[in-house]
């Protein structure tokens, strides 16, 4: 090959390789590169500063490339870091397409265990917070009679202008929902900056909304249903549960064996059905029951002394002034209750929320007006917040373990759907 031709060939190769490198740099979202030209310049800092006052919008990996301090918010501090990097006064961290959580291949939350215990929940909450600290947190709302924490998990910064609240496993024997909802939280965190629902990232959907989730509102009841007396921490708790069974057996209110009675236990360790324990502001119970004493289910409790779990739920609900909607997650039946004969305005909002949940989950709406949803009803009647009761899975409580993956599949986009629908037309608007 003539020398001149060889030179032209090498020149073209160099140009192509240079273009290839440039394209790689641009597609890799260089830290601090706002305009995608592969360079970090003062112009990029200006774009970040504009984004900090909502004059520009960045999402997904582009957002991650500009969020220099990893706090999930673009601020003037990030713009300053980009500007310093443009004159080589600061070295920005390499952007990571995945967080520590998305880099982990195996799931944190298992859907395949025979049981998902309170200890499993504690372990997984801690792991998720460790792997995604800027997007997920959890805190205790109080302690149960048997010494367990009543955990509240928050997906988001905790500072958004809208909030969605969901309670899970308020009934002990309905514990199958807990691992399903925890796995959903994990998947949202894993897909925070990747398209997950209707072409949107979780970050985009939750931009103005925080999810508050009580993953196991009745941990003592769940322990009783899962492993009987052995699941309880205190001897006094074991004695109390045995006494409740003997009393109900002698009064003819149950003919079950002790083991079956515990397996179907819905109440907390004091024999109070938490879903009947909520009261109006004037101390009247939301719904009266005909069960006169502590039992495995349906006893509303002492009017003068609300249970710790109920008090925690009420305190949380009253501390969330911008609550857009509430979901109460139960088993079983694969249907949604929404009508508690609330005022017409609230009824219309609740039905629209129910339709949103139905479309996302595939569960049907209950069209009667006689069902007692309790917590959801209290939310609508006492607080004026749109709320629904979602009955997941099939079978007799406690439903079979193989229902858990099915519940996960049904619910996995429900929370995002509720947020998107509320963003378009606020339920409480």
N, C-alpha and C positions, 0 to 999 in steps of 0.2 A: 504494500500500500504506500503511495507517495506520501512524503512527509507532510505536505500541506493538507492532504485528505485526512491523515492521521490526526493532525492538530484539530481539524474541524470535528472529527469524531469524538475526540477527548473533550472538546469544549461542550458539545451537545450533551455528552454523558454527565459532565459536571453540572450543567444547568438542570438536567433532569434530576440528578441526585439531590441538588440543592432544593429544588421544588418539592421533592419527596420529603426531605427533612423538614422543610417549612410546613408542609401539610401535616406531618406528624405532630409538630410542635403546636400547631393551631388546634388540631383535633384533641390534643391531650389536655387542653385547658390549662395553659401555663399560669401559675400562681400570679395574680395581679394583672393579668391580661384581660381587660374588659372588652376590647373591640375585636378580639380574635385575630390580631395580626401577628401573633407570636412574639411580640415585644412588650416590655413593661415601660410605659412612658408617662409623662405628666398628664397626657390626654386620658389615660386609663384612670388615674387618680380622680380626675374631674368627673368621669362617668360614675365612679363609685360614690363620690360626694353627692351627685345628683340622685343616685339611688337611695342614699341615706335619708333624703327628704321626699322620696317617692316620685321623683321626676323621671326616673328610669326604672326598669324592672329586669331583674336577672333571676333565672330559675335553674334548677337541676345542677349539673356539673359546673356551669358558668358561675352560679351563685357560690358554690363551694370554692371556686378558684379565687373569689374576691373576698370571701369571709375569712380574713387573715387570722383572726383570733379564735375562730371556731365557736362563736357564741350564737350562731344561727340568726344573726341580725347584721345587716350592712349599716355601718355607722361612719361618722367622720374619723373615728379611730382607724378603721380599715382604710379609708382614703389616705390618711396620713402615712400609713405603712406602705401603701402602694407608691406614694410620691417619694418616700425615702428610698424605696427599692429602685425607683427609676433613676436615681443618681448614685446608686450603689452605697447608700448609707445603712441599708438594712437588707437582710436576706430573708425572703419569704419562705415559709415552709412549703414543701412540695404538696400540691393538692392531691387528695386521695379520692378516687372515684367512690370508694366504699368506706364506710366507717368501720370501726373495729367489729361491730356487730355483723355487717354485711360481709366482712372478710371471713367470718367464722362460718364454716361449711355446715356443721351439724346444728340442728335446731336447739335452742335453749329449752323451750317448752315442749314436752312430749305429749302426744295425743293418744298414746297406746297403752298407758299403764292401767292396771286394774282399778287403781284409785289415784287421785291427785290430792294429796294431803295438804294440811296447813303448812307443814315443813317444806313441802315441795314449792308451795306458793312463796314462802319467805325466801327460799334459795333463788327462785327465778326472778323475783322482784329485784333482789340485790344484783344479780348478774346483768339484768337489762339496764339497770341504772349505771353499773360500772362500764358497760360497753357503749352506752349512748347517754352520757350524763347531761348534755345540753338539750336533749329532746324528751327526756323521761325522768320522772322522779316519783317517789312515793313517801307517804307519811302516815303516822298512826293517828286515828281519830279518837282513840280511847282503848280501853282494855275490857275484855269479857270477864264474866264471873269465874271462868276456869283459867284465866291468865293469858289469853291470846290477844294479840293486837288486832284492831279493826283497821285494816289497811285501805288507804285511798291512793290509787295510782293516777298520775297526771301525764297525759301524752300532749306535749306542747310546752311552752315556756311558763304557763301559769299567769300570763299577763295579757292574753288575747281579749278582744272586746266581746266575744261570744263564748258560751260554754254549753257543753252537752254533758248530762249526768246519766250514768247507768249503774244500777245496782244488780249484783249477781249473787245467787245462792243465799237469798234471805231465808230460804227453807233448807234445813240441813240435808234432807234426802234429795235435793236438787243440785248436788255438787258437780254433776257432769259438765255443767256450763262453764265452770271456772277454768279448766285447762283450755277449752275452746276459745274463750275470750282472751286469756293470757297469750295464746298463740297468735291471735289476731293482732294484739298489741305488738308482739315481736315482729310480725310480718309488716306492719305499718312502719316500724322503725327501720327494718331492713330495706324497705322501698321508699324511704323518705325523699330521695331525690331521683327516683325512677318512676316512670309512668306505671300506675297501679290500678287506676279506676277512671274509665272514660277518657283515657289519654292524658290524665293529669297526674302529677306526682302527689304524694301525701303532703309534702310541704306546701304545694300550691293550694290544696284543698283545706288544709288546717291553718292557712296563713292567718286568719282572723278568729280561729276557734280552738279552744282547748278541750280535750276529752277528759272528764273526771270519771273514773271507773272504780267502783267498790267490788273487787274481784271475788271476795268471799265475805259477805256481810255477816254471815252466821257461822264462824269457824268452829265453835263448840258443837253446834248441831251437826255440822258436816262430819266432825270427828266421831260423834255418836253413831251416825248412820253408817259410816265407813267401817269402823272397827269396834263398835260397842263400848263397853266400859273401859277397855284397854286403851282407847283413844283419849281418855280424859287424864288431866294432869293431877288433879287434887282428889284426895279421898272423900272430901266433903261433897264434891261434884258427883262422884260415883254413888255415894249414899243417897243423894238427892234424887238421882235418876231412878234408882231402885225403889225408893219410896213412892215416887210418882207412878211407877208401873203397878206396884202393889195396891195403891189406892184406887187406881182406875180399874184394876182387875176385880177387886172386891166390890166395887160399886157397879159392876156389870157394864162398864163403858168400853171394855175391850175383851175379846176372847183370844187374842193373839198370844203366841208364845213370847217369852221375854226377848229372844233373839230376833224374831220377826218384828216385834214392837220397836226395838232399837233400830233395826235396819230401815224402817219406814219413818223414823223420827224426823219431824219437820221443825220442831220448836228449838229454842235455845236450851242451854243446860238447866235453866230454871223452869222449863216446861211452858214457856210463853211463846206463842206463835207471833213472831215479830211482824208478820204481814197483817196482823190484827191489832198491834199494840200502838199504832200511831193515833194521836189524838188531835182534835181541833184545838184552837187557841183557848177555848173555854173548858178544856180538860175532858170533853166528851170524846169517847172513842169514835173513830171514824165509822166502824161497824160493830154493833153488839153481836155477841155469839151466845149460844146456849150451852157452852161448855163451862161448868162452874168452878173448875179447879185446874191446877197445872196438869198438862197432858202432853202427849207426843205431838198434838196438833190442835189448832183452833181456839185454845184458851187465850183471851185477849190480855190478861195480866191485871196487875194492881193499878187502878186508875191514878193513884197518888204517886206512884214510883215507876216511871217508864224504864224500860230495860236499857242497859248501856248501849247496845247496838242501835236501838231505835233513837235514843238521844243523840248518838253520833251522826246518824243519817239526817235527822232533823236539823242539827246544828250546821252540818255541811250545806244542806239545801238552802238554809237561811243566810249563809255566808256568800252565796253566789248570786249577786244581784242581776247579772246579765245572763241568767240561765235561759237558753233558747228552747230546750226540749229535754225530756227525761224518758229513759227506757228502763223497764224493770224486766230482767231476764230470768225466766222460770223454765221448768220442764213440767209437763209434756203436752203434746197434742198438735204441734206445728200449726199454731194459729195465733192470732193477734187480737187482744181485747182492748177496746178504746172508748166504749160508750158507757159512762157512769151517770147518765142523765144530768150532765153538767149544763150550764147556760149555753144558749145557742152559739154564741161567738166561740166559746171554748170547745164546744162540740165539733164545730167545723174545722178548727185547727187540729184537734186530736184525730179527726178522721183523715185529714191530709197527711199528718205524720204517720198514721197507720198505713195509708196507701203507699207512702215512701218505703216503709219497712217491708211491706208485703212485696212490692216490686223487686226489692233488692234480695230478699230472702227466699221468695217463693212460697212463704206461708200465707194461708188464707185469712181473711178478716172474719171475726165473729160478728154477726149482724144482730145479735140479741142486745137488749139493754138491761139485762138482769144479772150480769156477772159482776162479782166483787173482785176488783183488781187490787184493792187496798192501797199499797204504796203509790201506784200510778194514780189512783183515784184521789188520794190525799194531795198529791202534787197538783192535780187539776182543780180540785174543789177548794183547798186551803190556800194554795199559792198562785193559782191561775196560770200554771205552766202546762203547755201541751205535753201529754205523757201517754204511753201505751205499755201494756203488759204483753211480753213476747213469750209464748210457750213453745219451747224447743224440743225436738226429738219425739220419739214414740215409745210406748210401753208403759209399764207401771213403775212409779218412783220407788226406789232409785232405778232409773232406766239403765239398760245394759251399757257396758263400757264401749262397745262398738258403735254406739250412737254419737260419741264425742267427735270423731272426725266429720261426721255428717253435720253436726251442729256448727263446727268450724266453717265448713263449706257454705252453709246457709247464711251465716252471720258475717262472713269475712268482708263484705263491702257495705254492710248495713250502716255502720257509723259514718263512713264517708258519704254515703248517699244522703243521710240525714243532714249532714253539714252542708252539702252542695245545695240541697233543696231549700234549706233554711236561708242560705246565702242569696238564692234567687228571690224567694218570697218568704220572709221571716214567719215562722209558725205563730209567734206571739205578736206579730205586727198588726 
